[in-house]
Amino acid sequence: MNIPPKPSGESPDISLYERRESQVRSYSRAMPREFTSARGSWMFDSKGGRYLDFLSGCSSLNYGHNHPELKAALLDYVESDGITHGLDLHTEAKTEFLNALEEVILKPRGLDYRAMFTGPTGTNAVEAAIKLARKVTGRELVIAFTNGFHGMTLGALACTGNAGKRGGAGVPLNHVSHEPYDGYYGPDVDTAELLEQRLSDPSSGLDAPAAILVETVQGEGGLNAASPEWLRKIAAIAKEHGALLIIDDIQAGCGRTGGFFSFEGMGFTPDIVTMAKSLSGMGLPFALTLFRPEYDVWAPGEHNGTFRGNNHAFVTASATLRYFWSDANFIADIKRRGDLLARRLEAIAERHGLSTRGRGMMRGIDVGSGEIAAVITSAAFDRGLIIETSGAHDEIVKVLAPLTTTDDQLEQGLTILAECTCEAFASPALCVAAE
Ligand SMILES: *Cc1c(COP(=O)(O)O)cnc(C)c1O
């Protein structure tokens, strides 16, 4: 059954939030509702409203809300008094996760990584990655890229490009050089060659780096997708100059761009990979830094944290690996649905002379300005579609629907997006004609 979204018209009283919650809150401003429950691609509010979720916790809910397989695994575990908090002790839940990681993900892909359980958020995984690279190489500088987003704690924030986020630091954000990402100067400038030139020139002023930290598709930075050729060159440059290649797969991984890792099949192997967001599959906090065994130079406890390895997340993460990632149909279906999404977004973009961005199920439309994007996403919310923006000026309307969204739900959401885009460009007649 194809039920339509049903937004609740009235805005609830938010005076409690205005009085008690810090004004740092952000998403809730554009969606002032009190959400009560969620299932699959749907979120429900306390006034009977029903919303299609094309934000998915910024890609933390790739398998939708409360997937029955994941929920059942967690309920069983809690019911049997499974360990909830175990510091970094060996637990049955951790054993099962490491076994599943080895059998379902690493071995079939020919990857040999050690797993480090960091604190539970993405930024913790990035901090661990850059700390390790500095420790391994004895160097300070990290090369990150324009429009990169890597988290909000000081080390990761230093690697983040966005001035608004950096401005909150209150101290200098240093030991990072932001180099131009693929396509930054347009299609005719190979920015990997520029980097190679700067690193090879003893008078360029660029120090030898500890690491090159890069997203294959920039999630927060505007869905810029680097080409496999560019990424291969970056990998070769890292190797040549003795730097570790860190792929930040926190948003682009876990199937968002197709494979479990966003770099699969591209012909290079990162030295370090960071994962978080959809790793637990149910929105439970859980992060992981993977690295080649030869770089495992940590002293015991040298990098630490009270909440390393969330056992509930081990359970649900193992379930994602056994249930989704052992199923070739699931993997083929992400690819098919990503192609469908690409075609539909291109059709909307073409109608208004706009362009699309992204890869797999991580795509959006560049609508030219943050103001227009806000008009579109706000109108979409009023029709029951939760969708957000990305990019230096928030000018990209991004679709991060769950990978498990049905074709019908995808169609429903994209029809709303098409209508709202038409209205924003004040050309409803043109749009009716094209439907
Ligand atoms: C979200 C994100 C992070 C930070 O993750 P948090 O859990 O918010 O700390 C880091 N890198 C990328 C690519 C992200 O998308």
The ligand as an SDF file (V2000), in Angstrom:
LIG
                    3D

 15 15  0  0  0  0  0  0  0  0999 V2000
   29.0920   13.2720   10.1460 C   0  0  0  0  0  0  0  0  0  0  0  0
   30.4910   13.1950    9.7060 C   0  0  0  0  0  0  0  0  0  0  0  0
   31.5510   13.2400   10.6130 C   0  0  0  0  0  0  0  0  0  0  0  0
   31.3430   13.4840   12.0820 C   0  0  0  0  0  0  0  0  0  0  0  0
   30.5590   12.5220   12.6860 O   0  0  0  0  0  0  0  0  0  0  0  0
   29.8830   12.8580   14.1210 P   0  0  0  0  0  0  0  0  0  0  0  0
   29.2400   11.5800   14.5240 O   0  0  0  0  0  0  0  0  0  0  0  0
   28.8800   13.9500   13.8510 O   0  0  0  0  0  0  0  0  0  0  0  0
   30.9490   13.3040   15.0190 O   0  0  0  0  0  0  0  0  0  0  0  0
   32.8310   13.0840   10.1230 C   0  0  0  0  0  0  0  0  0  0  0  0
   33.0610   12.9000    8.8230 N   0  0  0  0  0  0  0  0  0  0  0  0
   32.0640   12.8360    7.9210 C   0  0  0  0  0  0  0  0  0  0  0  0
   32.3760   12.5940    6.4820 C   0  0  0  0  0  0  0  0  0  0  0  0
   30.7460   13.0070    8.3150 C   0  0  0  0  0  0  0  0  0  0  0  0
   29.7560   12.9920    7.4250 O   0  0  0  0  0  0  0  0  0  0  0  0
  1  2  1  0
  2  3  1  0
  2 14  2  0
  3  4  1  0
  3 10  2  0
  4  5  1  0
  5  6  1  0
  6  7  2  0
  6  8  1  0
  6  9  1  0
 10 11  1  0
 11 12  2  0
 12 13  1  0
 12 14  1  0
 14 15  1  0
M  END
$$$$
